[in-house]
C-alpha cells in the first residue's frame, strides 16, 4: 500500500467540502450518542451493521437531512471508525490498560471523511482534478500516482485548508543497501541520538526555537474579544506557528531517517517508554518526538532494505561496561554522565557506552555479566 497527499487549491467551492466534513462530524456525534445510550440500557456496544441500517432510515427524516451531504460510503466509514475504536477500548479494558471510550468531538474540529469504492469520486491526473459528489476540485500535484486507488480521504486542517489523501495498492520501490555497517543509537535529551561510532545527532528543538513567537501569539489571542474577527485572525496566526513547528520537525526526521538508511545496513535502537519520559520531562519529549521519528525510521528502512532492531526497554544499557561486561548498579542516578569501570578501569561516557551496548545487544553480542 502507498499513500499520497496533495493540497487542494483555495476556492469558494471548498465551502461545500467544509459542509460535508461538518456533516460527518454531526453523524459521528450522533453515532456516539446512540452507542452510549445502547450501552447504558443493554451493557454492550452497538453492532456497526445495525447502526448503518438505522442511519439509512434516518435519511428519510427532514431533521436528519445532513446525512445526505456525504455519500453512503463515507457514512459507512464513520461507523467503521467508531466500531474499531470501541473494540480497541474493550480490548484495553480486558488487558487492564487505562484508557477512555470514544467520545464526542467538536464539529468544527472534525477532520475528514473517506470514500472507499469508486463511486462518488473521480480522479483526473491530466488536469490534476478530483471530482467529489459532483463538484470538481483542483490539487497541487507533486508526483504521479501509481497503482490502483483504494480509498480517497478529504482532510481539513486547523487553518481551514483542504487536502486529498489517496491510498493505492502500489508497493514502494525497495533500494538495496550494500554498506554493511551497523550502528547503535541511544536517545537522549541533550543529544537527539548518541551513536556507537561517535557520529552523534543533535536535535534543533524546533518548538523551543519558536517558543517566543508562540508565547507572543498566545498572549495576543487572550486579549481578543470572543467571537470577534480579530480573535479568528489571532487563532489562525497561532495555528500557523504550530504547523510551522510541526513541518520543521517532520522534515528533520525524514531527512535524518533517509540519511541513516543510506549509511547503515543495521540500526539498533532502544524501545522507549515515551509516556513515562513525558511524565518526567514534559514538553521537551514532545518537542523531540522520539516515537514519531522511530515510525519514520521504520518506514524509510522498509524502502532501503535496512534492518531496524529494537532492544528491550529494561536492558540496562547505561550500567554495563561495554568492555568487560561489569554492571554498575550505582548508575541509576541520571546525574552521573561520566564513570570509570572499577573492574577494567575503562572510562565511559554514559550515553556513548549505552549506544555501544545497544548495538552489541541488538546484534546478539550480549555483555558477559548482563544478568548480574
Helices and strands as residue ranges (DSSP letters): E 2-7, H 14-42, H 48-58, G 62-68, H 72-94, G 107-109, E 112-115, E 121-124, E 129-132, E 135-138, E 149-156, E 162-168, E 182-187, E 193-195, H 206-209, H 211-222, H 229-263, E 266-270, H 274-281, H 283-288, H 290-304, E 307-311, G 329-332, E 338-340, E 347-349, H 350-362
